[in-house]
Amino acid sequence: MEEEDVTPSPAIFQIGQALDLLSVEEINETIDILGAEIERLKEAATAKQAHLSAADALFSKR
């Protein structure tokens, strides 16, 4: 089974970039993309915290 090429496409937005060159449509698209990324990061943080809490409970001194 061949692995798919998962090279990310270049970002249309970089943190701190000047916004005056973006159209309203591009700004709204960027907001949607960043919102989805924030949700993904929150989910990852929650999952990692749950994992750490489980490990702490397992290995904590009683």
C-alpha positions as CSV (number, residue, x, y, z in Angstrom):
1,M,0.0,0.0,0.0
2,E,1.5,3.3,-1.0
3,E,1.5,6.3,1.3
4,E,-0.2,9.4,0.0
5,D,1.9,12.5,-0.4
6,V,0.7,14.7,2.5
7,T,2.8,17.7,1.8
8,P,0.9,20.7,3.1
9,S,0.0,23.4,0.6
10,P,1.5,26.8,1.2
11,A,-0.4,28.9,3.7
12,I,-2.2,31.9,2.3
13,F,-1.7,33.7,5.6
14,Q,1.2,34.0,8.0
15,I,0.8,35.2,11.6
16,G,1.7,38.9,11.7
17,Q,1.3,39.5,8.0
18,A,-0.1,42.8,6.8
19,L,-3.8,42.5,6.3
20,D,-4.3,45.5,4.0
21,L,-3.4,43.4,0.9
22,L,-6.0,40.8,1.6
23,S,-9.6,41.0,0.2
24,V,-12.6,40.6,2.5
25,E,-13.1,37.1,1.0
26,E,-9.5,36.2,1.8
27,I,-9.8,37.5,5.4
28,N,-13.0,35.6,6.0
29,E,-11.5,32.4,4.5
30,T,-8.5,32.9,6.8
31,I,-10.7,33.3,9.8
32,D,-12.5,30.0,8.9
33,I,-9.2,28.2,8.4
34,L,-7.7,29.5,11.7
35,G,-10.9,28.8,13.6
36,A,-10.7,25.1,12.4
37,E,-7.1,25.0,13.4
38,I,-7.8,26.4,16.8
39,E,-10.4,23.7,17.4
40,R,-8.0,21.0,16.3
41,L,-5.4,22.4,18.7
42,K,-7.9,22.5,21.6
43,E,-8.9,18.8,20.9
44,A,-5.2,17.8,20.8
45,A,-4.6,19.6,24.1
46,T,-7.6,18.0,25.7
47,A,-6.5,14.5,24.6
48,K,-2.9,15.1,25.8
49,Q,-4.2,16.4,29.2
50,A,-6.4,13.3,29.5
51,H,-3.4,11.1,28.7
52,L,-1.3,12.9,31.3
53,S,-4.0,12.7,33.9
54,A,-4.4,9.0,33.3
55,A,-0.6,8.5,33.6
56,D,-0.5,10.5,36.8
57,A,-3.3,8.5,38.3
58,L,-1.6,5.3,37.4
59,F,1.8,6.2,38.7
60,S,1.0,8.5,41.6
61,K,2.1,7.5,45.0
62,R,-0.8,6.6,47.3
